[in-house]
């Protein structure tokens, strides 16, 4: 079994939901919500083959860190497999995402079910919400958090896969529990050397109303994951 232990950061510094950080180095920003689907955790062996688990989970920081697990076939892993990378999807695969009234087809507490996935399904747009990142910005220290931002992304076109290279090879066997600590840098999900989102003037998307902004956000988020040092 493999456990992924997720934690949050803001531009390299550890944070939790509810914390206040700085936006553009001077404006207070309150982190209010981050949640997303993590799908099909996979391991790459040293010959370049990917071993899939078929896992699906919804991670939500309220405000503590999150853990998700994946089990791999005993026949494949029983003698131990050396792996050098991890891969997982951000979102829900097409097959499950496009089911008619999808949440009703899963047990209630399943991550894709009515209770387990509460608030993460668009009945009006047919499909799961893959990611939610929300917060509020104040223009200066001491002022109110008057400017909200919200990135709610979905649809198959915004499904992304994260590939993380391991710093060294790890042997994974069926009877072992292997843990990896993974950091999601929320600061990197809104700004990089290639792109920077404007949270004050263009910081809200529910995908359909502003697909370009949603796409920019998931492209940044795709590069915001790393193995903790």
NUVOSE-803159 format. One record per atom (N, C-alpha, C): residue in one letter; y, z, x. Coordinates in steps of 0.05 Angstrom, whole numbers, padded with zeros to 5 digits, always signed. Atoms other than C-alpha are relative to their C-alpha. Example, Ala and Ser with C-alpha at 12.3 -4.5 7.8 and 13.67 -1.06 7.14 Angstrom:
2
A-00024+00000+00018
A-00090+00156+00246
A+00024+00000+00018
S-00024-00001-00016
S-00021+00143+00273
S+00022+00014-00015
END
This chain:
229
X-00024+00000+00017
X+00000+00000+00000
X+00025+00000+00018
X-00026+00001-00014
X+00071-00014+00022
X+00021+00012-00018
X-00023-00011+00014
X+00131+00028+00001
X+00025-00011+00013
X-00027+00007-00009
X+00202+00001+00007
X+00019+00022-00009
X-00019-00021+00006
X+00252+00058+00012
X+00028-00011+00002
X-00026+00013+00000
X+00320+00031-00008
X+00022+00021+00001
X-00024-00017+00000
X+00387+00063+00008
X+00024-00019+00000
X-00024+00016+00002
X+00459+00039-00001
X+00019+00006+00023
X-00020-00003-00020
X+00514+00028+00049
X+00025-00016-00009
X-00025+00015+00004
X+00586+00004+00048
X+00011-00007+00028
X-00009+00009-00027
X+00604-00037+00110
X-00011+00018+00022
X+00014-00014-00021
X+00553+00000+00151
X-00002+00030-00003
X+00000-00029+00004
X+00566+00071+00126
X-00016+00007-00025
X+00017-00009+00022
X+00516+00107+00081
X+00016+00009-00024
X-00014-00008+00025
X+00539+00115+00008
X-00020+00005-00022
X+00015-00003+00025
X+00514+00134-00061
X+00017-00009-00023
X-00015+00006+00024
X+00533+00112-00130
X+00016+00024-00008
X-00019-00022+00006
X+00593+00153-00151
X+00020+00005+00022
X-00018-00003-00023
X+00625+00152-00082
X+00024-00018-00003
X-00024+00017-00003
X+00694+00125-00068
X+00001-00010+00028
X-00002+00013-00026
X+00701+00075-00011
X+00026-00015+00000
X-00025+00015-00002
X+00757+00030+00013
X-00005-00030-00003
X+00001+00028+00003
X+00767-00041-00010
X+00023-00013+00014
X-00021+00013-00016
X+00806-00087+00037
X+00015+00021+00017
X-00009-00020-00019
X+00816-00025+00081
X+00021+00019-00010
X-00021-00018+00009
X+00868+00008+00037
X-00003+00009-00029
X+00001-00006+00028
X+00849+00008-00037
X-00026+00015-00006
X+00024-00015+00008
X+00801+00062-00064
X-00016-00016-00020
X+00019+00014+00018
X+00740+00033-00097
X-00023+00020-00007
X+00021-00018+00009
X+00692+00075-00139
X-00025-00016-00007
X+00026+00013+00005
X+00619+00053-00138
X-00012+00012-00025
X+00010-00011+00025
X+00592+00060-00209
X-00028-00008-00008
X+00027+00008+00008
X+00528+00021-00216
X-00010-00022+00019
X+00014+00022-00013
X+00479-00020-00176
X-00029+00001-00008
X+00029+00001+00007
X+00411-00042-00202
X-00008-00029+00001
X+00010+00028-00001
X+00367-00103-00194
X-00030+00000-00001
X+00029+00003+00000
X+00297-00129-00202
X-00009-00009+00028
X+00013+00007-00025
X+00254-00132-00139
X-00028-00010-00007
X+00024+00014+00009
X+00197-00181-00148
X-00017-00011+00022
X+00019+00012-00018
X+00134-00201-00111
X+00004+00006+00029
X-00002-00008-00028
X+00139-00161-00047
X-00023-00014+00015
X+00019+00015-00015
X+00103-00203+00006
X+00002+00007+00030
X+00001-00005-00029
X+00083-00194+00079
X-00008-00026+00014
X+00006+00024-00016
X+00081-00249+00132
X-00017+00009+00024
X+00017-00006-00023
X+00023-00246+00181
X+00010-00015+00025
X-00010+00011-00025
X+00033-00266+00254
X-00006-00030+00003
X+00005+00029+00000
X+00005-00335+00239
X+00018-00015-00019
X-00020+00013+00018
X+00061-00348+00189
X-00009-00002-00029
X+00010+00001+00028
X+00020-00339+00125
X+00012+00024-00016
X-00011-00021+00017
X+00052-00300+00067
X-00022+00011-00018
X+00019-00014+00017
X+00009-00248+00031
X+00016+00013-00022
X-00016-00008+00023
X+00035-00235-00039
X-00013+00024-00014
X+00010-00023+00015
X+00029-00172-00081
X+00003-00005-00030
X-00005+00004+00028
X+00056-00198-00148
X+00014+00023-00013
X-00013-00024+00011
X+00096-00134-00156
X+00025-00007-00015
X-00026+00003+00013
X+00156-00126-00202
X+00010+00029-00005
X-00011-00026+00005
X+00203-00066-00206
X+00030-00003-00004
X-00029-00002+00004
X+00273-00048-00228
X+00010+00024+00016
X-00011-00023-00015
X+00311-00007-00177
X+00028+00006-00010
X-00026-00009+00011
X+00371+00033-00200
X+00008+00026+00014
X-00009-00023-00015
X+00412+00082-00160
X+00018+00017-00018
X-00014-00017+00019
X+00434+00140-00204
X+00002+00029+00008
X-00009+00017-00022
X+00458+00160-00153
X-00019-00001+00024
X+00018-00003-00023
X+00397+00175-00109
X-00012-00026+00009
X+00013+00024-00011
X+00359+00126-00066
X-00024-00007-00017
X+00021+00011+00016
X+00303+00084-00094
X-00024-00007+00017
X+00025+00009-00013
X+00230+00070-00076
X-00015-00019-00019
X+00018+00017+00016
X+00186+00013-00099
X-00024-00005+00017
X+00026+00003-00014
X+00113+00000-00081
X-00013-00026-00007
X+00016+00024+00004
X+00067-00059-00073
X-00028+00004+00010
X+00028-00002-00009
X-00008-00062-00069
X-00010-00028+00006
X+00011+00026-00009
X-00045-00118-00033
X-00030+00000-00002
X+00029+00002+00004
X-00116-00143-00043
X-00016+00012+00023
X+00015-00014-00020
X-00166-00099-00007
X-00016-00019+00017
X+00016+00019-00015
X-00208-00159+00014
X+00016-00013+00023
X-00017+00012-00021
X-00149-00188+00052
X+00008+00020+00021
X-00012-00019-00018
X-00123-00124+00082
X-00021+00020+00012
X+00018-00022-00007
X-00187-00083+00093
X-00003+00004+00030
X+00003-00003-00029
X-00192-00097+00168
X+00027+00003+00014
X-00026-00003-00012
X-00118-00092+00179
X+00012-00027+00007
X-00014+00025-00006
X-00067-00149+00184
X+00026+00007+00014
X-00025-00003-00014
X-00011-00153+00234
X+00022-00016-00015
X-00021+00015+00014
X+00054-00171+00198
X+00026+00003+00015
X-00025-00001-00014
X+00123-00187+00224
X+00025-00006-00017
X-00023+00004+00018
X+00166-00198+00162
X-00007+00008-00028
X+00003-00007+00029
X+00177-00176+00090
X+00016-00020-00016
X-00015+00017+00018
X+00198-00220+00033
X-00002+00010-00029
X+00001-00008+00028
X+00216-00204-00039
X+00022-00016-00015
X-00020+00014+00016
X+00253-00237-00096
X+00020+00019-00013
X-00020-00015+00016
X+00317-00212-00128
X+00002-00014-00027
X+00000+00012+00026
X+00307-00226-00201
X-00028+00000-00012
X+00025+00002+00015
X+00250-00245-00248
X-00009-00030+00001
X+00010+00027-00003
X+00206-00306-00237
X+00002-00016-00027
X-00004+00018+00023
X+00213-00366-00285
X-00020+00006-00022
X+00021-00003+00020
X+00147-00354-00320
X+00005+00024-00019
X-00006-00024+00017
X+00166-00284-00344
X+00028-00001-00012
X-00027+00000+00009
X+00240-00297-00350
X+00004-00016-00026
X-00004+00018+00023
X+00232-00352-00402
X-00019+00005-00023
X+00016-00006+00023
X+00182-00319-00447
X+00017+00005-00025
X-00015-00005+00025
X+00204-00316-00520
X+00000+00030-00006
X-00003-00028+00004
X+00231-00246-00533
X-00017+00016+00021
X+00016-00010-00022
X+00203-00226-00465
X-00005+00030+00000
X+00006-00029-00002
X+00212-00150-00467
X-00022+00010-00020
X+00020-00008+00020
X+00168-00145-00530
X-00029-00007+00009
X+00026+00008-00009
X+00110-00177-00492
X-00012+00019+00021
X+00009-00019-00020
X+00105-00120-00442
X-00001+00028-00012
X-00001-00028+00009
X+00088-00046-00451
X+00028+00012+00003
X-00028-00010+00002
X+00150-00005-00467
X+00011+00009+00027
X-00010-00012-00025
X+00155+00030-00399
X-00003-00019+00024
X+00001+00020-00021
X+00140-00033-00358
X+00028-00008+00008
X-00028+00008-00009
X+00201-00055-00316
X+00012-00023-00016
X-00010+00022+00017
X+00205-00117-00361
X-00002+00006-00029
X+00003-00007+00028
X+00191-00079-00425
X+00026+00010-00013
X-00024-00007+00015
X+00239-00055-00479
X+00013+00025+00011
X-00012-00025-00011
X+00248+00015-00451
X+00004-00002+00030
X-00002+00001-00029
X+00234+00002-00377
X+00022-00018+00009
X-00021+00018-00008
X+00283-00056-00375
X+00025+00001-00018
X-00023-00004+00019
X+00335-00028-00424
X+00026-00008+00013
X-00026+00009-00010
X+00402-00061-00414
X-00001-00022+00020
X+00003+00021-00020
X+00374-00115-00369
X-00011-00026-00012
X+00009+00025+00012
X+00359-00170-00419
X+00021-00010-00019
X-00021+00013+00016
X+00407-00219-00451
X-00014-00013-00025
X+00011+00012+00024
X+00384-00231-00523
X+00015-00025-00007
X-00017+00023+00008
X+00442-00280-00531
X-00003-00023+00020
X+00002+00021-00020
X+00426-00320-00468
X-00029-00006+00008
X+00029+00003-00006
X+00349-00314-00465
X-00005+00002+00029
X+00007-00005-00027
X+00333-00283-00399
X+00008+00027+00010
X-00006-00026-00012
X+00334-00221-00356
X+00026-00001+00016
X-00022-00003-00018
X+00395-00196-00320
X-00013+00008+00027
X+00014-00005-00026
X+00373-00199-00247
X+00014+00022+00016
X-00014-00021-00016
X+00428-00156-00216
X+00024+00009-00017
X-00025-00011+00011
X+00485-00110-00239
X+00013+00016+00023
X-00016-00016-00019
X+00539-00085-00192
X+00027+00004-00014
X-00024-00007+00014
X+00598-00049-00224
X+00016+00022+00015
X-00017-00021-00011
X+00657-00007-00202
X+00028-00004-00009
X-00029+00002+00007
X+00732+00003-00207
X+00016+00004+00026
X-00018-00001-00024
X+00789-00006-00157
X+00027+00012-00008
X-00027-00011+00002
X+00854+00033-00150
X+00018-00015+00020
X-00017+00015-00018
X+00913-00003-00119
X+00009+00016+00024
X-00008-00017-00023
X+00931+00057-00075
X-00012+00027-00004
X+00010-00027+00001
X+00907+00127-00059
X+00017+00016-00019
X-00015-00016+00019
X+00926+00174-00115
X+00004-00013-00027
X-00004+00015+00026
X+00930+00120-00169
X-00027-00001-00014
X+00024+00001+00016
X+00880+00112-00225
X-00016-00025+00006
X+00019+00022-00004
X+00819+00067-00221
X+00003-00019-00024
X-00008+00016+00023
X+00850+00014-00267
X-00012-00028-00001
X+00009+00028-00001
X+00817-00050-00244
X-00031-00001+00003
X+00029+00001-00002
X+00743-00058-00261
X-00010-00026+00011
X+00014+00025-00008
X+00695-00108-00230
X-00029+00003-00009
X+00028+00000+00010
X+00626-00127-00255
X-00013-00027+00007
X+00016+00023-00006
X+00575-00176-00228
X-00027+00003-00014
X+00025+00000+00015
X+00519-00188-00278
X-00012-00028+00003
X+00010+00027-00006
X+00475-00245-00254
X-00028-00004-00012
X+00026+00007+00011
X+00416-00281-00285
X-00003-00030+00000
X+00009+00028+00002
X+00384-00349-00300
X-00015-00007+00025
X+00017+00008-00022
X+00333-00383-00256
X+00015-00010+00025
X-00015+00012-00022
X+00386-00417-00214
X+00010+00022+00019
X-00011-00022-00016
X+00409-00348-00188
X-00022+00018+00011
X+00021-00015-00014
X+00341-00323-00166
X+00002-00004+00030
X-00002+00002-00029
X+00342-00308-00092
X-00024+00014+00013
X+00020-00013-00015
X+00290-00289-00040
X+00012+00011+00026
X-00009-00014-00024
X+00305-00239+00015
X-00023+00000+00020
X+00020-00001-00021
X+00267-00247+00081
X+00012+00018+00022
X-00008-00019-00021
X+00272-00189+00131
X-00020-00001+00022
X+00017+00000-00024
X+00245-00197+00201
X-00003+00029+00010
X+00005-00027-00010
X+00212-00133+00226
X+00007+00001+00030
X-00006-00003-00029
X+00236-00106+00294
X-00024-00002+00018
X+00025+00003-00015
X+00164-00104+00316
X-00023-00003-00019
X+00023+00005+00017
X+00096-00123+00289
X-00012+00027-00010
X+00012-00023+00012
X+00062-00073+00242
X-00027-00007-00011
X+00027+00004+00011
X-00012-00068+00225
X-00002+00013-00027
X+00003-00011+00027
X-00024-00059+00151
X-00029-00004-00009
X+00027+00000+00009
X-00093-00041+00125
X-00001+00010-00029
X+00002-00006+00029
X-00118-00031+00053
X+00003+00030-00005
X+00000-00029+00006
X-00126+00044+00060
X+00025+00014+00010
X-00024-00013-00012
X-00059+00056+00094
X+00023-00001-00020
X-00026+00001+00013
X+00009+00072+00065
X+00020-00005+00022
X-00020+00007-00019
X+00063+00037+00105
X+00027+00000-00014
X-00026-00002+00011
X+00136+00052+00092
X+00021-00015+00017
X-00022+00013-00013
X+00197+00010+00108
X+00026+00009-00013
X-00026-00009+00009
X+00269+00036+00102
X+00019-00024+00000
X-00017+00023+00004
X+00315-00018+00075
X+00027+00008-00010
X-00028-00006+00007
X+00391-00015+00070
X+00011-00024-00015
X-00015+00021+00015
X+00431-00054+00018
X+00029+00006+00005
X-00028-00004-00006
X+00502-00061+00043
X+00017-00012-00022
X-00015+00010+00023
X+00545-00067-00020
X+00026-00012+00010
X-00024+00013-00011
X+00606-00083+00023
X-00005-00029+00008
X+00007+00028-00008
X+00570-00144+00050
X-00006-00017-00024
X+00006+00016+00023
X+00553-00165-00021
X+00026-00011-00013
X-00025+00011+00011
X+00627-00179-00035
X+00017-00014+00022
X-00016+00013-00021
X+00652-00202+00033
X-00017-00006+00024
X+00012+00008-00025
X+00627-00239+00094
X+00019-00018+00015
X-00018+00019-00013
X+00659-00283+00147
X+00002-00027-00014
X+00000+00026+00013
X+00642-00343+00103
X+00013+00001-00028
X-00010-00001+00027
X+00665-00317+00035
X+00009+00029-00006
X-00009-00026+00008
X+00703-00259+00004
X+00009-00001-00029
X-00006-00001+00028
X+00706-00242-00070
X+00026+00016-00005
X-00025-00013+00008
X+00772-00223-00102
X-00005+00018-00024
X+00007-00018+00021
X+00756-00161-00142
X+00022+00005-00020
X-00023-00005+00017
X+00826-00154-00171
X+00006-00023-00019
X-00008+00023+00016
X+00837-00224-00197
X-00023-00017-00010
X+00023+00016+00008
X+00768-00254-00204
X-00026+00016+00006
X+00021-00019-00006
X+00718-00197-00205
X-00019+00006-00022
X+00018-00005+00022
X+00680-00203-00270
X-00015-00026-00007
X+00016+00022+00009
X+00622-00249-00286
X-00025+00010-00014
X+00026-00004+00013
X+00565-00247-00336
X-00017-00025+00002
X+00014+00025-00007
X+00539-00312-00306
X+00009-00023-00016
X-00007+00023+00017
X+00551-00358-00365
X+00030-00005+00000
X-00029+00004+00002
X+00626-00345-00368
X+00012-00008+00027
X-00011+00007-00026
X+00636-00355-00293
X-00024-00004+00020
X+00024+00004-00016
X+00574-00385-00260
X+00007-00002+00030
X-00007+00003-00028
X+00610-00402-00195
X+00003+00027+00013
X-00003-00027-00011
X+00629-00329-00184
X-00027+00014+00003
X+00026-00012-00001
X+00559-00306-00201
X-00017-00011+00024
X+00015+00012-00022
X+00530-00355-00151
X+00010+00009+00027
X-00011-00010-00025
X+00578-00333-00097
X-00010+00028+00006
X+00009-00028-00003
X+00558-00261-00109
X-00029+00002+00009
X+00028-00002-00008
X+00483-00272-00105
X-00005-00012+00028
X+00003+00011-00027
X+00491-00314-00042
X+00008+00021+00021
X-00008-00022-00018
X+00528-00256-00009
X-00021+00022-00001
X+00020-00021+00002
X+00478-00205-00036
X-00025-00007+00015
X+00024+00009-00014
X+00421-00246-00007
X-00001+00008+00029
X-00002-00007-00029
X+00446-00230+00063
X+00007+00029+00005
X-00010-00027-00003
X+00463-00157+00050
X-00022+00021+00005
X+00023-00018-00003
X+00393-00127+00062
X-00009+00000+00030
X+00009-00002-00028
X+00367-00101+00129
X-00018+00024+00002
X+00017-00024-00007
X+00316-00054+00160
X+00018+00021+00012
X-00016-00022-00011
X+00347+00014+00174
X-00007+00004+00029
X+00004-00005-00029
X+00357+00028+00247
X-00010+00028+00006
END
